[in-house]
């Protein structure tokens, strides 16, 4: 019985850690960043959980790409871009990097 309780407790403690490990962003100095610490941005013209940034826009503002099997969790969702690739979104707003940000913590 004690082993069963310990096992349940270990699983209960592990589940939040697994959910957190799945988060595609982190927060640094009050801003969302990717895993490398590069600032993430949203685009005002994006609507309805869809990216409107393609072509030259996506060259200047690279999307925060998601794996094809990425799953939505909490405030994070995955949107399908016009080319069929997947992109992370936060609160239904697709996320982007800025090509001119050169190091962790840069903000434009």
C-alpha positions as CSV (number, residue, x, y, z in Angstrom):
1,X,0.0,0.0,0.0
2,X,2.8,2.4,0.9
3,X,4.5,1.7,-2.4
4,X,1.3,2.4,-4.3
5,X,0.9,5.8,-2.5
6,X,4.6,6.6,-3.2
7,X,4.1,5.8,-6.9
8,X,1.0,7.9,-7.1
9,X,2.8,10.8,-5.4
10,X,5.8,10.5,-7.8
11,X,3.5,10.5,-10.8
12,X,1.5,13.5,-9.4
13,X,4.8,15.4,-9.0
14,X,6.1,14.4,-12.5
15,X,3.0,15.4,-14.5
16,X,3.4,19.2,-14.0
17,X,7.1,18.9,-14.8
18,X,6.3,17.1,-18.1
19,X,3.7,19.7,-19.0
20,X,6.2,22.5,-18.3
21,X,8.9,20.8,-20.4
22,X,6.5,20.9,-23.4
23,X,6.2,24.7,-23.3
24,X,7.7,26.1,-26.5
25,X,8.7,29.4,-24.8
26,X,10.1,30.8,-21.7
27,X,9.9,34.3,-20.1
28,X,12.9,36.5,-19.7
29,X,12.7,40.1,-18.4
30,X,9.0,40.1,-18.9
31,X,9.1,39.0,-22.6
32,X,8.4,35.6,-24.2
33,X,11.5,34.1,-25.7
34,X,12.4,30.9,-27.6
35,X,14.6,28.3,-26.0
36,X,17.7,30.3,-27.0
37,X,16.4,33.4,-25.2
38,X,15.5,35.3,-28.4
39,X,12.5,37.6,-28.0
40,X,9.2,36.5,-29.6
41,X,6.7,38.9,-31.2
42,X,3.2,38.8,-32.6
43,X,1.9,40.4,-35.8
44,X,-1.1,42.7,-35.6
45,X,-2.5,41.6,-39.0
46,X,-2.7,37.9,-37.8
47,X,-6.4,37.0,-37.0
48,X,-8.4,34.0,-36.2
49,X,-5.4,31.9,-35.1
50,X,-3.9,32.2,-38.6
51,X,-0.6,33.7,-39.7
52,X,-0.8,36.5,-42.3
53,X,3.0,36.8,-42.4
54,X,4.4,35.0,-45.5
55,X,7.0,35.6,-48.1
56,X,9.3,38.5,-47.3
57,X,7.4,39.1,-44.1
58,X,8.3,35.6,-42.9
59,X,11.9,36.2,-44.0
60,X,12.1,39.3,-41.8
61,X,10.0,37.8,-39.0
62,X,10.8,34.1,-38.9
63,X,7.9,32.0,-37.4
64,X,8.5,30.1,-34.2
65,X,8.2,26.7,-36.0
66,X,6.5,23.7,-34.3
67,X,7.1,20.1,-35.0
68,X,4.5,18.4,-37.2
69,X,3.4,16.4,-34.1
70,X,3.4,19.3,-31.7
71,X,0.3,19.5,-29.5
72,X,-1.6,22.5,-28.0
73,X,-1.2,22.9,-24.2
74,X,-2.6,25.7,-22.0
75,X,-2.2,29.1,-23.7
76,X,-0.2,27.5,-26.5
77,X,-1.7,26.3,-29.8
78,X,-0.3,25.2,-33.1
79,X,-1.4,27.0,-36.3
80,X,-0.9,25.7,-39.8
81,X,0.8,28.1,-42.1
82,X,-0.1,28.6,-45.8
83,X,2.8,26.3,-46.8
84,X,1.5,23.5,-44.5
85,X,4.2,23.9,-41.9
86,X,3.3,24.3,-38.2
87,X,3.9,27.4,-36.1
88,X,3.5,28.0,-32.3
89,X,0.9,30.5,-31.2
90,X,0.3,32.1,-27.7
91,X,-3.3,32.9,-26.9
92,X,-4.1,32.3,-30.6
93,X,-1.5,34.8,-31.8
94,X,1.3,33.2,-33.9
95,X,4.8,33.8,-32.6
96,X,7.7,35.2,-34.6
97,X,11.4,36.1,-34.1
98,X,12.9,39.3,-35.6
99,X,15.8,38.9,-38.1
100,X,17.7,41.9,-36.7
101,X,17.7,40.6,-33.1
102,X,21.3,39.2,-32.9
103,X,21.6,38.0,-29.3
104,X,19.6,36.8,-26.4
105,X,17.6,39.6,-24.8
106,X,17.6,41.9,-27.9
107,X,14.2,43.6,-28.3
108,X,12.9,45.6,-31.2
